[in-house]
Amino acid sequence: MTTVSSETREKGGARVAVQKFGSFLSGMIMPNIPALIAWGIITALFIDVGFLPNEALASIVGPMIHYLLPILIAMQGGKMIYETRGAVVGAIATMGVIAGSDWLVAQFNAGLEEGADQLPEVHMFIGAMIMGPLGAYVIKWLDSLWEGKIKSGFEMLVNMFSAGIGGFLLAIAGFYWVAPVINAIMDVMGTAVRWLIDTNLLPLTSIIIEPAKVFFLNNAINHGVLTPLGVADAAENGKSILFLLEANPGPGLGVLLAFTFFGVGAAKATAPGAILIQFLGGIHEVYFPYVLMKPALLLAVIAGGATGVGTNMVFDAGLRAPAAPGSIFAVIAQTASDSYLGVILSVILSAGVTFAVATVILLSSRKRDLAANEDSFSAAVAKTEANKGKSSSHLANLSSATQVPAQKISNIIFACDAGMGSSAMGASVLRKKIKNAGIDGVTVTNKAIASLPGDADLVITQQQLTDRAKAKEPQAVHVSVDSFMNAPEYDDVVAMVRESEEQQGRSSNGSGSNGAADSDPAAAGGVATDTRVRSDSQILTLAQVRIHSGSASQDEALGEAAEILGSAGAVTEDYLAAMKDREATVSTYMGNELAIPHGTNDAKSAVKASALSVTRYDGGVDWSGEKVTFVVGIAGVGDEHLEILSKIAELFADESEVTRLKQASSEEELLKLLSAVNKG
């Protein structure tokens, strides 16, 4: 398993890096789309060529695009790195870049001959996406230098002045050094786009953009290049064709229509529903598995995308602001007042061309597909999720639509490497969901993969462990999740359990036996659990709860968890190495800012007693790319700790409870909020 994972990382390293970079850019832009929409509405209504010209209200347009939007983006980028302190310092730094750019433009225009075309303002979207995170990283690093070294009572003074001075220095650096670079970059990219438009070569960008979408590389292109350039273009011309290069829903619609009429198997059955999600909901990723089933379909989406771009060029059509998500409703809502015909035709024609090319490709292999014994759609869905790098409720719905349980699902097992941490908490969350759904007769337990009994109906594992679980439970339905705490697949599992129950009821036609009811202890009491705990256990004490105002690395957090458990007499020195081995196999990140590190199944000899450690890092921990605030270390003998984990899972599954835990002002208060874990 480790070898396969290493090979996969090597092959997809560059792609994964671009995906992460694109996701980070998207994380800065997407929360601020409402502000872009508001700016687009104000522009459409109140500028001199708008629907309701109003000189006074039109004065809002310039400051919003030049100051407000870049500052919002910078604050979001800073917040993603270092919460509010990062947001504030990132915004200060970005203001320096904006002012520096304005100064350079003013100096340039002052040197022009009278009557010459003046250089317009450069809107610092790219500058904000650089300086926002950079400012946050800098203040986070500065805080780490004197964490724990400040005399009590001076913390606020130091925090305020360090952020203020750091922001001041970054603003100066942005003014003199970063602004010239960003202006040059924007000039080069803008010149390249104008050249593509002037030479009628802009449709060729579909050769890059359409395949990039299928492999989830589009965010880096869209939010790193097209959105900043499109905003600058729209600010000058009232609209931009660049907003439609990636957002056009036509190519996806064309592919799905081709599968609706000429597909086979599960792909044909799911395509109509996917159309609603893709075209009306704007979730483009649902058509990616259909393309991956037959890579030749990349030709279809490229042809459709190029057709749409060409149509918009012919009609000089564009959007006022980004269309996000890429729904036909969002596209129409952002269409400039003089561009409705061109934009609507671009969607229709791109869908039509994609449909025509895809139809030829599907029909050419239809006989072979019909004769095949296996349907490759499920594999394509899995490949799409692998390309994305994380689970997706929309893709999971496509996948679950192809899985029809052959028997009543009454025995569900969560499996992980050790069977004592993430799987126990995941089982608790699903157990509660099944109970709330009113479903009886279902046992939800957790085990180590090595201990799987071979008779489970459904097995849930993290994605990296699914192949190992399938080898132990080949007859079971397998569900892969990215996060045990709040995985969207849980709702699909509940629906699957209910469907299997109804199917079993139809097949038995009221025969008087309900499968597990006669032999399963869960039948009488609803959802069963095999967890047991001594009522007098004190597995979590005040000495095992800590709060840090700053941040830590993942290795530092693991070391502290192992140290706390060791001080409690629960583990030996060897346990830290086992915890690191577990992270190397699969991350113990659970979701909702929680990680629960523990040892591997081979480390049982290093565990002497059951205990937990709880550490809160207010500055956060980068846990394999995810932000973690709470680190709950686990050492478990037998099943003593499992009920405690169930209670922790219930706490952290509720975001309002997580907020309360984050607001606890002392270790004593935090322990009090967690006090239920020590009650049997």
N, C-alpha and C positions, 0 to 999 in steps of 0.2 A: 504493500500500500504506500509506503514511504517513497519507494522508487518511482512508482507511477505518478505520485503527486509532484515529485521533483522534476520529472520529465515534462509534466504538464506546465509547471511554472516556467521551465526554461523555454518551451515552445511559445507560451503565451505571455512571456514577460513583458515584451514591448507593448502588446495589445492591452494587457492589464494595466500597465503604467498609464497609457493614454486614457483608458476608461476611468481610472481613478482621478486623473487630472481633469478630465471632462466632467466627471461627477462633482468634483470640487467647484469648478466654474459654475456648473448648473446650480449648485447649492447656494452660490452667491446671487445668481440672477433670478431664479424661479420665485423665491419669496417676495421679490420686489416687482414681479410682473403686474400686480395691481396698480402700483405707482406708474408704470409705463402705460397701462390701460387708461388711467386717469389723465395722464399727459396727452395721450392720443385723442381722448374725447374733447379735452379743452382745445387742442389744436384744430380738430375737425369742426368745432362749433364757432370759435371766436376769432380766428385769424381773418385777415381781410378777404380771403377767398373761401371762408368757411360757410356753414349753413346759417349761422347767426352772427355775422361780423360784429365784434365789440372790441374797440381799441383798448378800453380799460382792462377787460378780462384777458385779452390777448397778451397783456404784459406778464401774465403768469408763465407763459410758454417757455420763454428763454431761461429764467432762473431755475425752473424745474429741471429742464434737460441738462443745464450746465452745472448746477450746484446740487440740487436735491437728489437726483437719481444716482450720480456717482458717490455721494456721501452715504446714501442708503446701502449701496452695494458694498462699499468699504466697511461699513459697520457690520453688515451681515457676514462678510468674510472674516473680520476680526472676531466676531462672536463665535464663529465656528471653531476658531483656534483657542480663544481664551476668554470666553464669556464677555461680560460687560466691559471689563478693563481692556480687553483686546479690541472691542468695538470702538471704544472712545479713542484710544491711541491710533487705531487704524484710520478713523475719520480725520483726526488732526493731521496725520501724515498725508492723507489724500488732499486735504485743503492746500497743502504746500505745493503739490503737483499741479493742481488746478490753477493756482495763482502764478506759478512758474510758467506754465504754458501760456496763460493770458499775457504775461509780461513779454515773452518771446514773440508772440504774434503782434503785439502792439509795437515792439521795436522794429519788427520786419516791415509792418505797414507804414511806420513813420519814415522809413527810408525809400518808399516808393515814389515815383513821379506822380504829380497831380493828375488825377483822372484814371490812373491804373487800377486794375481790379485788386481789391484788398483781400488778404488771406483771412478766411473766416475763423471763428473760434474752434478750437479742438476740444471736443467733449471727452472728458477723462474717464471713460468706462474702463479701458484697459489699465490706466493708471490706478483706478480704484481697486481693480482685481489684483493688482500687484501690491500696492501700499497698504491696503486693508489687512490682509494676512501677514504681511511683513511687519507692520506695526505691532500686531498681536504677538508674533513670535518674539520680537525684541523685548517687549515688556514682560512676557512670560519668562524669558531667559534672565532678565534683570531680577525679577522677583525670586527666582531660584537661587541667586547668588547670596541673598541675605535671609533666606527662609530660616526661621528658628534662631536668628542672631539678633533680632531687634528687641530692645528692652521693652518690657511690658508697659503699655500706656502710650507708646510712640508708634504703634503699628499704623494707625490711620494717617498720621503726619507723613511717615515714610511712603506709604502707598500713594497718597495724593501727589506729593512732590516728585516721586519717581516717575509716575505716569505723565505728569505735566512736563517735566524736563525731557523725558524720553520722546514725548510727542513733539515738543519744540525742536529737538535735534533732527527728528525724522522729517518734519515739515521743511526745515532748512535744506536737508539733503534732497528732498523731493523737488524743491524749488529750483536748485542749481544743477543737480545731476540727473534726476530721473525724468523731469519734464522734457528736456531736449531729446532724450532717447525715445520717449513715448511719441512725441511729435513726429520724429523721423519715422518710427514704425508705422504710425497712422498714415503718413504721407506715402510710404512705399506700398502699403496694402491698398490704400485708396486709388493710387495710380494703377496698380495691377487690376483692380476691379473695373476701373474706367476703361482700361485697354481691352479687357474681355468684352465689355459692352460695346465699345466702339468697333471692334473687329467681329462682332456677332458670334463670339466664341463662348459666351457665358453658359449656354446649354451644356457645354462639355464638362462643367463642374459636376454634373450628375454622375459622371464616371467615377468620381471620388465619393460624393455625398451619399448616393443610394447604397453602395456596398457598405460604407461606413455605418449607416443606420442599422443594417442587419447585424453588424458585429458590435453594436453599442459604442461606436467611436464618434458618434455624431455630436455629442455634447461639447467635445473639445472644439470641433469645427463651428458649431452653431453659436455657442455662448462665448467662445474665445475669439472668434473672428467675425462671423456674420452679424451678430447682434450689435457689437460696437460700431461696425461700419454701417449697418442699417440704420441705427439711431442717428448717426452723423448725417447720413444721406437724407433721412426723413426730416431732420431738423432744418435742412437747407431747402429741400424740394417738396416737403409735405407728405412724402411717401417714399417707399423703397422696395425694389424688386427683391432685395437680398433677404427680406423676411420670409419669402416664399420658396427659396431654394431648398430648404429642408422641411418646412412645415406643410407643404402641399399634400393633402390626404389622398390625392388621386391615384398614385402608383399602388398604394396599399389596397385601395378599393378595387382596382383592376385585378390584382392577384387573387383576392378573396372571391370576387365574382367568377373568375375562371375556375376556381376550385368548387364553387357552388354548383356550377353547371357540368364541369368535366372532370372533377376530381373523383377519387375512389376512397372507400373506407372511412376511417375516422376524420380524415382531412375534409372530405366532402360534407360529412355530417356536422362538423363544427364551424365550417366557414360562414354560414349565414349569421350565426350568433356573433362571430368575430367581427363581421361587418359593422354591426351596431356599436361594438366597443371601439373599433378603429375609426370609423368615419364620423360617427356622431359623438362618441366620447373623447376622441382625440388620442387614444392610447395606441400608438403605432406599433408597439412591440408585439402585439398579438399576431401580426401577419408575418413576422420574421421566421417562425418555424416553417411556414408553408414554403418560403423561399429556400430555406436550408434543406428541405426535403429534396429539392431539385435545384442545385446550384445554377443550372442553366437559366433559371428564372431571374437571376441577376440581370440578364440581358433585357428582360421584360421591364423591370423597374427602372433600369437606366434609360431605356427608350422612352418610357412614360414620363420620367422626371425631366428629361431633356425637352420633351414635347411641351410640358407645362412651362418650363423656363422660356422656351422660344415663343410660346403664345403670349406670355406676359411682356416679352420684349416688343413683339409686334404691336401690341395695344398700349405700350407704355404704362403698364399696370403695376400697382404695388400696394403694400399695406402701410398704414400710418405707424404701427407699432408691432412688436412680435405677437404672433398668434400662439398662445400657449394655454392649454395643450393644443395639439394640432388638429382640432375638431373643425368640421366645416362651419359650425356656428361661430367659433373663435375667428376663423379666417374671414367670414363675411362681416363680422362685427368690426374687424380692424381694417377692412378694405377702404381705400381712399374714395372720396365721393365721385371721382372721374374714372374709377377703375373696376366697377362692378362687372361690366361685360367681359373685360379681359381676364379678371380673376376667376369668374365662374367658368368661362370657357377653358381656362388653363386646367382647372380641376377635371372638367368633363373630358377634355381631349387627352389629358395624361392618363386618366382611368381607362379610356377607350383604347389607347395605344397599348398600355400595359395588358389589358384584357386580351387584345388580339394576339400579341406575341406570346403571352402565357398560354393561351388556348392552343396554339400551334405546338408548343412544347409539351403540354399535357396530352394532347391527342396523339402525338408521335410515340409516346410511351404507354398509352392507355392499356393496350392488350397485355403488355408485360406486367403492368401494375395489377391488373385484374387477376392474372394468373399466379401472381406471387402469393405465398402463404402467409406472409407477415406484412403488417402495416408499419411503415417507417415513421409515422407521424409522431408517436410517443418519443422515439429516439430524437427526432428533430426538436421537439419541445425541450427535452432534456439538454440537447446541445445548445439551444438558445439560452436557457438558464445558465449554462456553463459559460457562454460568451458574456452574459450580463455580469456574472460573478456573484450573484445573490439571487434569492428566491423572489418570485413575483406572483402576487395573487392572481393576476390576469392570465399568466402562463400556466399557473397551477390549475386554474379552472379549465383550460384547454386540455391539460393532461388528465385531470380527474374525469373529464367527460369521456375519455377513452377507456377508463377502468370500470368495469361493471363487476362487482363482487360476485363470485360464483356461489358463495355461501353466506349465511348470516354471520356478521362480524360481532363476536362476543368476547374475544380475547385480544386486547390491544397491548402491545409492549413497546415502551420507549427504551431504546438501547443506546448506550454510549460505551466508551472504552472501558471505564471502570464500573459503571452502573450505580454510582453513588452520588453524582452531582447534578449535571445538567439534565440527565434523563429523569431524575427524581422530581425536579422542579417542573419540567415539561409535562410529566405525567399528572402532576397536581393541577396544572392549568387546564389541561384537556379534560381531566376528571370533572372539574367544576363546570366546564362548558357542556359536557354531556349530561350532567345532572340538571343544569339549568334548562336544557332542551327537553327534559322530561323523559329521557330514554332510560329504560331499565334493562337489567340483564347483561351489562357490559362490564368486564373487568379491565381496568387500566393499571398496569404495573410497570416497573422499570427494572432493567437488568443490564449487566455487562454483556457485550456482544458475544464474548466467549461462553456465556452461560445461557444463551438463547435455547429454549427447550425443543424447538423444531415443530411445534404445533400451534404457533400463533396465527391468528387470522389477519392481523395487520401490524406491521412494524414501522415505527417512526425513528429515524436517525438523522443526524446532521449529514449534509451532502457528502462530505469526505468519507463517511463511514458506511454509506449505503451498500456499496459492493460487498463489503465484509458481511454485512447483515444478510444480504441476499444469499450468500453462500451457506449461511446457517439456517435460514428460513426460506428455501426456494419456492415453497407453495404459497407463501403469504403475499398480501398486497403490501407494497413498500412505498412509504411517503418520505421524501427528503425535505428537511427544513433548514433554514439558514439561522434561525434564532428560536430557541426553545421557549422563550418567554412570551413573545407576542407574534408568533408565526401566523400569517394569513391562512396557511394550509389547515389550521385547526377547524375553521368553519367548514372547509371542504370535507374533512374527516367526519365531522358531525353529520353532514349531509349524506356522506357515503354510508355511515352506520344506519341512518334512518332508511336510506334506500334499500340496503341489504335486508333490513328488518321487514320492510314492506314486500320485497320480493319473496322472502321466505314465507311470509304470511300468505301470499298469493299461491305459492307452490304447494304449501301444506293444506291450504283451503280449510283451515279450522280443524285440523286433525287432533287437536288437544295437547300436542307437545310443542314446546317452543324452544327446542334445541338445548340451550345451556341452562334453561330454567330448572330442570330436574337435578342437575349435578353441580351447577355453578353456584357458589355461595353468594354471588352478586344478585341472583335472581330475586331474592326476597327483599333485598335492601337497596336496590338500585346499583350504583357504581361501586365496585369493590376495590379495595386496596390491600396490599400485603404489608403495609407499614405498621410498625409497632414501636412504642417508645415507653420507657419507664417514666412514671408520673413524677418521680423525684429527681429526674435528670436536670443538672445545671450545666448544660453544654455551652451556654454563652453567659459569661460574667462581665462585670465592668472592666476588668483588666484586659479583656479580649476585644474591647471596643475602642477605636481611636478615630480622631478627626484631625485632618491636616488642612490648613488654609491654602496651601500651594498644590503643586502637581507632583507627579512622580513618573518615572519610566515604568514600563511593564515589568522589567526585571527587578526594579526596586520594590514594586508592589508585591511581586511574588515572594521576594526575600522577606518582606515585613510580615506577610501572611504566614509563612513557614516559621518565622521567629516567634510570632504570637502563639501559634499552635504548639511549638516546642516548649515555650515557657509554661504553657498550660499542662505540660506532661503528656500531650496527646500523640506526638510524633517524634521520630529520631532525626538526626541530621540529614539522613539520606532522603528525607521526604521532599526537600526543595528540588533536588535533581529529578525526582519523579514528577513533580508539578511542571517543571520545564519540559520534560518529555511529553507530558500530556498536551501542552500548548503547541509543541512541534507537530503533533499528530492532528489535532483539531482545536480550534480556539474554544475557550470556555466562556466567551461573551454570550450573554443571555438575552440582551435587549433591555430597553428602559434603563440604560446607564449602569447595568449590573454585570459583573463577572464573578464566577464562582470557581476559582482555581482549586484543583485537587490532584492527587496522584493518579498514576495509571493502575490498571488492574494488577500489574506485577509488583506493585509497591505495598501490598497488604502487610508485609512484615515490618514496614516502617511505621505502621499505625499502632499505637499502644492503647488509645482510648478515643472515644467520640468527643469532638469539640468543634466549635466554630470560631472564626475570627471575623470581625466586621470593621473595615477601615473605610472612611469617607475621605476622598481627596477632592476638595472644593475646586482646585485648579484643574482637575481631570487627569486621566491616564489614557494615553494612546494605546488601546488594546487591540493589536493586530489591525489597525486602521479604524477602529470604532472607539467612540468616546465613552469612557467608563468613569463614574463617580464613586460607586460602591464596589468594594472588593470583599467578597465573602469567602474566606478560606475554609475548607472542609477537611475533616478527618473523621472517618466513620468506621466503627466496629459493628459488624452485623447490620441490623436495621435501626439502631437507636436514633440515628440522625435523620431518618427519612421523613418523619412527621414534621420535624423542625423545618426541613427544606420545603415541605408542602406549605407550611405557614408563611415562610419567606416568599415563596412563589406567589401566594395570594396577595401579599403586600405589594410586591413589585409589579404585579400585573395591573394594579390600579395606579394610574398616573397621579391621582390626587394624593395617594399615600406616599408615593415617591417624593412628591413636592414637600410633604410634611417632614419626611426623613431628611431631606436636604436642608430644611429650615431649622432643624434641631440645633440649638446653640451650644450644647455641651455633650460630652460622652454619656453623662447620666440621663439626659433627656432622650438621646438617641436609643439608649438601652431600654428606657421606659416604653418608647414606641415599639420596640422590638420584643417587649417582655413576653408577648404571647408565645414566643418560640420555646420558652422554658416550661410551658404549662402543658401537661399531658392531657 
